[in-house]
């Protein structure tokens, strides 16, 4: 399980997705319960940060342990 603590967890998650060759849409509603519009706003527009609840869902799905910086 990957464990990292960084300033902006969004950038680390995007880098992880790129590394495993998966699109951002892969972590949306079907797999994590997070709507695509929320994922897009968090990761592409960066209009708000990833909540602890959503980060837990993403970590569970990806098998990672990313933490907020």
Secondary structure, DSSP 8 states (H G I E B T S, - for coil): -EEEE-S-HHHHHHHHHHHTT--GGGGSHHHHS--HHHHHIIIII--S---HHHHHHHHHHHTEEEE--
